Amino acid sequence: MAKRRRWLRRTLLGVAVVSLATGVVLGGMLAYDLTWGNVVSDRTAKQLATELREVWVDERTTTKPERVALDAVTPLAEPAINEAFALLYVPRLADDMWGVPIIEGVKQKQLDAGMGHYPTSALPGEIGNFSLFGHRTGNGQPLYRFERLVAGDEVIVETENYWFVYVLKKDKIVSPEAIGVTSNAPLLELGIAPDKPYRVITLITCEPRWTDLQRWVWWGAIQEVYAHSTPPAVITAVNDARDSAG
């Protein structure tokens, strides 16, 4: 009996040591992913944003932002998978979401470098549902402070020729299987008249933070479009403030 107790104690001690070591390894892996992973993703996103801006050469003016009629907008060319084709700005989340690349595709490779665009959804300014997915934790976590969003917040999309300003209207927490959130079926809560073109944006992330148990979704309706040479006033104001802060 004494031998059996000693064997049991040694066995339990061994299990405890292995469990502790496993916990340390897993904890280290998680810490690495949430620190160095964010650093790598941030660098990649900034590089993509820089490359886009270098291609989008124009002369910014200090004149009043020039609005463009929606029906006069030139359609954006269909992007290829992995192609960065736009930049996303959310004034309320400016610390995290300011000039974040939008990349075609919503697989991990695309989400590691910015916001992913559902390939079957509309493009900026088009009739339909322009649908995006982004991380809330890890991999750059552009939507880390997603819970701060409120109805009335602006979401601004920059492309080579335009600035598209959307205004958030409605949010909802759904299951991961609720694929209808990217649908073109009109949401009455967005206040878009039945006889008007349905141009909306959808932002999707995981909920609660640190898990993928559910999805938190915000929908917004397009409000206005500006020529690329004359950004919306909020873009200029935030950029000036960031430059002043160093």
C-alpha positions as CSV (number, residue, x, y, z in Angstrom):
1,M,0.0,0.0,0.0
2,A,2.9,2.4,0.9
3,K,4.5,1.7,-2.5
4,R,1.2,2.3,-4.2
5,R,0.9,5.7,-2.5
6,R,4.4,6.7,-3.4
7,W,3.8,5.7,-7.0
8,L,0.6,7.7,-7.0
9,R,2.3,10.7,-5.6
10,R,5.1,10.5,-8.2
11,T,2.5,10.1,-11.0
12,L,0.5,13.1,-9.8
13,L,3.7,15.1,-9.5
14,G,4.7,14.2,-13.0
15,V,1.3,15.1,-14.4
16,A,1.4,18.5,-12.5
17,V,4.9,19.2,-13.9
18,V,3.8,18.4,-17.5
19,S,0.6,20.4,-17.1
20,L,2.6,23.4,-15.8
21,A,5.1,23.2,-18.6
22,T,2.4,22.9,-21.2
23,G,0.7,26.0,-19.7
24,V,3.9,27.9,-19.8
25,V,4.5,27.0,-23.5
26,L,0.9,27.8,-24.5
27,G,1.0,31.0,-22.6
28,G,4.2,31.9,-24.3
29,M,2.8,31.2,-27.7
30,L,-0.3,33.3,-26.9
31,A,1.9,36.2,-25.7
32,Y,4.1,35.9,-28.8
33,D,1.0,36.0,-31.1
34,L,-0.5,39.0,-29.3
35,T,2.8,41.0,-29.2
36,W,5.1,40.1,-32.0
37,G,2.2,39.0,-34.2
38,N,0.7,42.5,-33.8
39,V,4.1,44.1,-34.7
40,V,4.4,42.1,-37.9
41,S,0.8,42.8,-38.9
42,D,1.2,46.5,-38.2
43,R,4.4,46.7,-40.3
44,T,2.7,44.8,-43.2
45,A,-0.4,47.1,-43.0
46,K,1.7,50.2,-43.0
47,Q,3.8,49.0,-45.9
48,L,0.7,48.2,-48.0
49,A,-0.8,51.6,-47.1
50,T,2.4,53.4,-48.2
51,E,2.5,51.5,-51.5
52,L,-1.1,52.4,-52.2
53,R,-0.5,56.1,-51.5
54,E,2.5,56.1,-53.8
55,V,0.4,54.8,-56.6
56,W,-2.4,57.2,-55.8
57,V,-0.5,60.3,-56.7
58,D,-2.5,63.5,-56.8
59,E,-2.2,67.0,-55.5
60,R,-4.3,67.5,-52.3
61,T,-5.9,70.9,-52.1
62,T,-6.9,73.0,-49.2
63,T,-10.2,74.1,-50.8
64,K,-13.6,73.0,-49.6
65,P,-14.1,69.3,-50.1
66,E,-15.6,68.6,-53.5
67,R,-18.6,66.4,-53.4
68,V,-19.2,63.9,-56.2
69,A,-22.7,62.7,-57.2
70,L,-23.0,59.0,-56.6
71,D,-24.3,58.3,-60.1
72,A,-21.1,60.0,-61.5
73,V,-18.7,57.7,-59.6
74,T,-16.4,55.6,-61.9
75,P,-16.7,52.0,-60.8
76,L,-13.6,50.5,-59.1
77,A,-11.9,47.7,-61.0
78,E,-12.5,44.2,-59.5
79,P,-9.5,43.5,-57.2
80,A,-7.6,40.2,-57.3
81,I,-7.3,38.0,-54.2
82,N,-4.7,39.4,-51.8
83,E,-4.7,42.8,-53.5
84,A,-4.9,45.9,-51.3
85,F,-7.3,48.3,-53.1
86,A,-8.6,50.8,-50.5
87,L,-7.8,52.3,-47.1
88,L,-10.3,52.5,-44.1
89,Y,-10.7,55.3,-41.6
90,V,-13.0,55.4,-38.6
91,P,-12.7,58.7,-36.7
92,R,-14.0,57.2,-33.4
93,L,-11.4,54.4,-33.6
94,A,-8.6,56.6,-35.0
95,D,-5.9,55.1,-32.7
96,D,-6.4,51.7,-34.3
97,M,-8.4,52.2,-37.5
98,W,-6.7,55.0,-39.6
99,G,-5.6,54.2,-43.1
100,V,-5.9,50.5,-42.6
101,P,-5.5,48.6,-45.9
102,I,-8.6,46.8,-47.3
103,I,-7.5,43.5,-48.9
104,E,-9.5,41.2,-51.2
105,G,-10.3,38.0,-49.3
106,V,-11.2,37.1,-45.7
107,K,-8.7,34.3,-45.1
108,Q,-6.0,34.5,-42.4
109,K,-3.4,35.7,-44.9
110,Q,-5.5,38.8,-45.8
111,L,-6.7,39.5,-42.2
112,D,-3.0,39.4,-41.0
113,A,-2.4,42.6,-43.1
114,G,-5.5,44.6,-42.6
115,M,-9.3,44.4,-43.2
116,G,-10.6,41.6,-45.4
117,H,-13.2,42.2,-48.1
118,Y,-15.7,39.5,-48.9
119,P,-15.0,38.9,-52.6
120,T,-18.7,38.3,-53.5
121,S,-19.8,41.6,-51.9
122,A,-20.0,45.1,-53.4
123,L,-17.1,47.4,-53.8
124,P,-16.9,50.9,-52.3
125,G,-19.7,53.1,-53.6
126,E,-21.4,50.4,-55.5
127,I,-25.0,49.4,-55.1
128,G,-25.1,46.5,-52.7
129,N,-23.4,45.5,-49.4
130,F,-19.7,46.4,-49.2
131,S,-18.7,43.8,-46.5
132,L,-15.5,43.7,-44.4
133,F,-14.1,41.5,-41.7
134,G,-11.3,42.4,-39.2
135,H,-9.6,41.1,-36.2
136,R,-10.5,42.3,-32.7
137,T,-7.5,40.8,-31.0
138,G,-4.1,39.8,-32.4
139,N,-2.8,40.2,-35.9
140,G,-2.8,44.0,-35.8
141,Q,-6.3,44.0,-34.2
142,P,-7.7,47.0,-36.2
143,L,-11.1,46.5,-34.5
144,Y,-9.8,46.2,-31.0
145,R,-12.1,48.9,-29.7
146,F,-15.1,47.9,-31.7
147,E,-17.4,48.3,-28.7
148,R,-16.8,52.1,-28.8
149,L,-18.8,52.5,-32.0
150,V,-22.2,54.1,-31.9
151,A,-24.9,54.9,-34.4
152,G,-24.0,58.1,-36.3
153,D,-20.3,57.3,-36.4
154,E,-18.6,57.8,-39.8
155,V,-16.7,55.1,-41.6
156,I,-14.6,56.5,-44.5
157,V,-13.2,54.5,-47.4
158,E,-10.4,55.9,-49.5
159,T,-9.8,54.7,-53.0
160,E,-7.6,56.0,-55.8
161,N,-10.2,58.4,-57.0
162,Y,-12.6,59.0,-54.2
163,W,-13.5,59.2,-50.5
164,F,-16.7,57.3,-49.6
165,V,-18.3,58.4,-46.4
166,Y,-20.7,55.9,-44.7
167,V,-22.6,56.5,-41.5
168,L,-23.3,53.6,-39.1
169,K,-27.0,52.9,-38.4
170,K,-27.5,49.5,-36.8
171,D,-25.5,46.8,-35.0
172,K,-26.3,43.2,-34.0
173,I,-24.6,40.2,-32.4
174,V,-25.1,37.0,-34.4
175,S,-23.8,33.5,-34.7
176,P,-20.8,32.7,-37.0
177,E,-23.2,30.9,-39.3
178,A,-25.3,34.0,-39.9
179,I,-24.0,34.6,-43.4
180,G,-27.0,36.7,-44.3
181,V,-25.3,39.7,-42.7
182,T,-23.4,40.3,-45.9
183,S,-26.6,40.0,-48.0
184,N,-27.9,42.7,-50.4
185,A,-31.4,42.2,-48.9
186,P,-32.4,45.7,-47.7
187,L,-32.4,46.4,-43.9
188,L,-35.3,48.7,-43.1
189,E,-33.5,50.0,-40.0
190,L,-30.9,51.7,-42.2
191,G,-33.5,54.2,-43.3
192,I,-32.8,53.9,-47.0
193,A,-36.0,54.7,-49.0
194,P,-37.3,51.8,-51.1
195,D,-36.9,53.8,-54.2
196,K,-33.2,54.7,-53.5
197,P,-30.2,52.5,-54.4
198,Y,-29.1,50.3,-51.5
199,R,-25.4,51.3,-50.9
200,V,-24.3,50.0,-47.5
201,I,-21.1,49.0,-45.6
202,T,-20.9,46.1,-43.1
203,L,-18.2,45.8,-40.5
204,I,-17.8,42.3,-38.9
205,T,-15.6,41.1,-36.1
206,C,-15.5,38.4,-33.3
207,E,-17.5,38.7,-30.1
208,P,-16.6,38.5,-27.2
209,R,-13.1,39.7,-27.5
210,W,-10.5,36.9,-27.4
211,T,-13.1,34.4,-28.8
212,D,-14.8,33.5,-32.1
213,L,-18.0,32.3,-30.5
214,Q,-20.1,35.0,-32.1
215,R,-19.9,37.9,-34.6
216,W,-20.6,41.6,-33.9
217,V,-21.9,43.4,-36.9
218,W,-22.4,47.1,-37.8
219,W,-24.2,48.3,-40.9
220,G,-24.0,51.8,-42.3
221,A,-25.4,53.7,-45.2
222,I,-23.5,55.8,-47.7
223,Q,-23.8,59.5,-47.1
224,E,-21.5,61.3,-49.5
225,V,-18.6,61.0,-51.9
226,Y,-15.6,63.4,-52.3
227,A,-13.0,63.7,-55.0
228,H,-9.7,62.2,-53.9
229,S,-7.9,65.6,-54.2
230,T,-10.2,67.1,-51.6
231,P,-10.6,64.8,-48.5
232,P,-13.5,65.1,-46.0
233,A,-12.8,67.7,-43.3
234,V,-12.4,65.1,-40.6
235,I,-9.6,63.3,-42.5
236,T,-7.6,66.5,-42.7
237,A,-8.4,67.4,-39.0
238,V,-7.3,64.1,-37.6
239,N,-4.2,64.0,-39.8
240,D,-3.2,67.5,-38.7
241,A,-3.7,66.5,-35.0
242,R,-1.6,63.4,-35.4
243,D,1.2,65.3,-37.1
244,S,1.2,67.9,-34.3
245,A,1.4,65.1,-31.7
246,G,4.5,63.9,-33.4
